[in-house]
Amino acid sequence: MFFVPVNEPADQPDPRPRAQVEPDGKFALSMYGDRDGAPVGEYIVTVLWEGDGGLDKLKGQYSAAAKSKLRAVVKEGNNELPPFRLN
């Protein structure tokens, strides 16, 4: 999972906030270090769910910022985001 800033310039280099989702659906974002969070802002959320043979179980529906309809807002302090509904 990656959080791509909504107003990110096309030539913006990494790093981007990222997370590995746990089996229970929880995740903690990392930017530069382990679980250090993300800058305040609006994000497009991309998700790649690898299945057998490395294939995306979501068939690319959320794999790129241009396609994903998932959004998140990171505010100052601790954040608890509502669950993302993946079809």
Rosetta silent file (secondary structure, phi, psi, omega in degrees, C-alpha in Angstrom):
SEQUENCE: MFFVPVNEPADQPDPRPRAQVEPDGKFALSMYGDRDGAPVGEYIVTVLWEGDGGLDKLKGQYSAAAKSKLRAVVKEGNNELPPFRLN
SCORE:     score description
SCORE:     0.000 S_00000001
   1 L     0.000  133.444  174.817    0.000    0.000    0.000 S_00000001
   2 E  -125.695  146.436  173.035    1.271    3.475   -0.922 S_00000001
   3 E  -106.982  116.262 -178.821   -0.144    6.898   -0.101 S_00000001
   4 E  -104.912  120.179  179.714    0.396    9.252   -3.069 S_00000001
   5 E   -55.281  134.858 -177.959   -0.090   12.960   -2.308 S_00000001
   6 L   -58.097  -41.976 -176.747   -3.090   14.315   -4.260 S_00000001
   7 L  -100.628   31.124 -178.241   -1.188   17.411   -5.413 S_00000001
   8 L   -73.665  131.421  174.202    2.110   15.653   -6.059 S_00000001
   9 L   -62.891  149.597 -177.554    4.093   16.924   -9.052 S_00000001
  10 L   -59.219  -30.204 -177.813    4.602   14.276  -11.757 S_00000001
  11 L   -95.193   14.550 -179.619    8.381   14.345  -11.237 S_00000001
  12 L   -65.056  122.447  178.157    8.158   13.957   -7.446 S_00000001
  13 L   -79.448  162.930  172.657   10.704   11.383   -6.290 S_00000001
  14 L   -66.488  164.030   15.890   10.110    8.794   -3.599 S_00000001
  15 L   -88.456  156.784  172.745    9.838    8.260   -0.671 S_00000001
  16 L  -122.031  151.067  175.069    6.093    8.025   -0.314 S_00000001
  17 L   -58.714  137.519 -176.015    4.236    6.885    2.775 S_00000001
  18 E  -144.755  161.533  178.808    3.829    3.105    2.570 S_00000001
  19 L  -156.753  151.359  169.905    2.558    0.229    4.666 S_00000001
  20 L  -101.516  124.432 -177.371    2.317   -3.537    4.768 S_00000001
  21 L   -82.202  132.938  178.912   -1.220   -4.549    5.713 S_00000001
  22 L   -78.051  163.365  179.339   -1.546   -7.083    8.526 S_00000001
  23 L   -55.745  -28.610  179.730   -3.912  -10.091    8.263 S_00000001
  24 L   -85.709    1.352  178.127   -6.469   -8.224   10.422 S_00000001
  25 L    93.697   -6.990 -179.731   -6.428   -5.249    8.026 S_00000001
  26 L   -80.373  153.508  176.851   -4.456   -2.908   10.272 S_00000001
  27 L  -153.222  159.283  173.871   -1.418   -1.018    9.036 S_00000001
  28 L  -130.685  129.166 -177.012    1.030    1.663   10.165 S_00000001
  29 L   -75.742  146.882  174.882    2.535    4.071    7.668 S_00000001
  30 E  -129.850  142.318  178.162    6.263    4.536    7.220 S_00000001
  31 L  -117.819  -60.092 -179.151    7.992    7.330    5.326 S_00000001
  32 L  -112.471  -31.703 -178.772   11.686    7.340    6.184 S_00000001
  33 L  -129.179 -170.034 -177.744   11.876    4.854    9.047 S_00000001
  34 L   -76.620  115.577  174.358    9.834    2.071   10.571 S_00000001
  35 L    59.756   36.572 -178.292    6.278    3.217   11.389 S_00000001
  36 L   -90.608    5.247  173.379    7.220    6.904   11.447 S_00000001
  37 L    88.205 -160.571 -176.605    3.930    8.031    9.870 S_00000001
  38 L  -143.011  153.213  175.201    3.185   10.360    6.966 S_00000001
  39 L   -63.453  151.660  176.001    3.105   14.102    6.392 S_00000001
  40 L   -59.313  136.921  176.751   -0.213   15.869    6.902 S_00000001
  41 E   157.413 -179.220  177.624   -2.217   15.986    3.684 S_00000001
  42 E   -98.188  139.296 -175.376   -4.645   14.391    1.238 S_00000001
  43 E  -133.784  149.905  164.731   -3.660   11.136   -0.430 S_00000001
  44 E   -94.947  131.960 -176.940   -4.656    8.722   -3.149 S_00000001
  45 E  -102.643  126.093  175.657   -4.199    5.205   -1.766 S_00000001
  46 E  -108.835  144.329 -176.938   -2.789    2.485   -4.009 S_00000001
  47 L  -137.185  134.942  172.600   -3.008   -1.190   -3.125 S_00000001
  48 L  -126.916  118.586 -178.362   -1.441   -4.288   -4.605 S_00000001
  49 L  -111.674  101.174 -176.585   -2.624   -7.582   -3.078 S_00000001
  50 E   -76.265  131.945  176.041   -0.343  -10.344   -4.263 S_00000001
  51 L  -114.405 -153.717 -179.711   -1.831  -13.783   -4.671 S_00000001
  52 H   -58.026  135.086  177.939   -0.557  -17.012   -6.183 S_00000001
  53 H    70.037   14.960  179.127    2.261  -16.495   -8.645 S_00000001
  54 H    77.668    7.682 -179.831    2.603  -12.831   -7.671 S_00000001
  55 L   -76.310  145.147  179.636   -0.618  -11.871   -9.464 S_00000001
  56 E   -76.325  115.634  179.807   -2.650   -8.954   -8.093 S_00000001
  57 L   -62.926  -20.329 -178.760   -5.854  -10.359   -6.555 S_00000001
  58 L   -95.698    5.865  175.066   -7.482   -6.967   -7.172 S_00000001
  59 L    55.033   37.051  175.611   -6.660   -7.105  -10.915 S_00000001
  60 L    77.100    2.507 -175.730   -4.923   -3.720  -10.942 S_00000001
  61 L   -59.446  -31.587 -177.055   -8.030   -1.840   -9.814 S_00000001
  62 L  -123.880   13.929 -170.513   -6.100    0.062   -7.099 S_00000001
  63 L   -79.816  -15.601 -178.977   -2.500   -0.433   -8.220 S_00000001
  64 L  -133.302  146.784 -179.093   -1.898    3.047   -9.686 S_00000001
  65 L   -59.019  -33.322 -179.243   -2.816    6.525   -8.486 S_00000001
  66 L   -68.154  -22.402 -177.639   -4.482    7.271  -11.830 S_00000001
  67 L  -103.376  -33.074 -172.352   -6.899    4.333  -11.327 S_00000001
  68 L   -68.755  135.128  175.629   -7.469    4.109   -7.577 S_00000001
  69 L  -101.545    5.806  179.081  -10.573    5.727   -6.136 S_00000001
  70 L   -79.718  134.046 -179.565   -9.337    5.196   -2.550 S_00000001
  71 E  -132.327  152.932  176.896   -8.609    8.416   -0.646 S_00000001
  72 E  -148.198  149.994  174.670   -7.273    9.250    2.808 S_00000001
  73 E  -120.253  126.149  176.721   -6.577   12.389    4.801 S_00000001
  74 E  -102.352  124.873  179.771   -3.714   12.404    7.299 S_00000001
  75 L  -108.374  168.825  177.188   -4.110   14.988   10.064 S_00000001
  76 L   -59.793  139.598  178.083   -1.724   16.184   12.742 S_00000001
  77 L    88.191 -162.975  179.898   -1.265   13.626   15.548 S_00000001
  78 L   -73.691  141.002 -179.727   -2.482   10.033   15.673 S_00000001
  79 L  -125.613  139.321  170.397   -4.893    8.991   12.928 S_00000001
  80 L  -124.505  108.578 -176.976   -7.317    6.112   12.702 S_00000001
  81 L   -83.496  148.732  174.549   -8.659    5.808    9.168 S_00000001
  82 L   -66.867  157.316 -179.996  -11.966    4.183    8.330 S_00000001
  83 L   -60.503  143.351  172.811  -11.667    0.792    6.602 S_00000001
  84 L   -85.413  131.613  177.977  -11.030    0.812    2.870 S_00000001
  85 L   -96.004  112.829  179.925  -13.684   -1.135    0.966 S_00000001
  86 L  -102.945  128.982  179.949  -12.069   -3.124   -1.843 S_00000001
  87 L   -95.413    0.000    0.000  -14.323   -4.618   -4.516 S_00000001
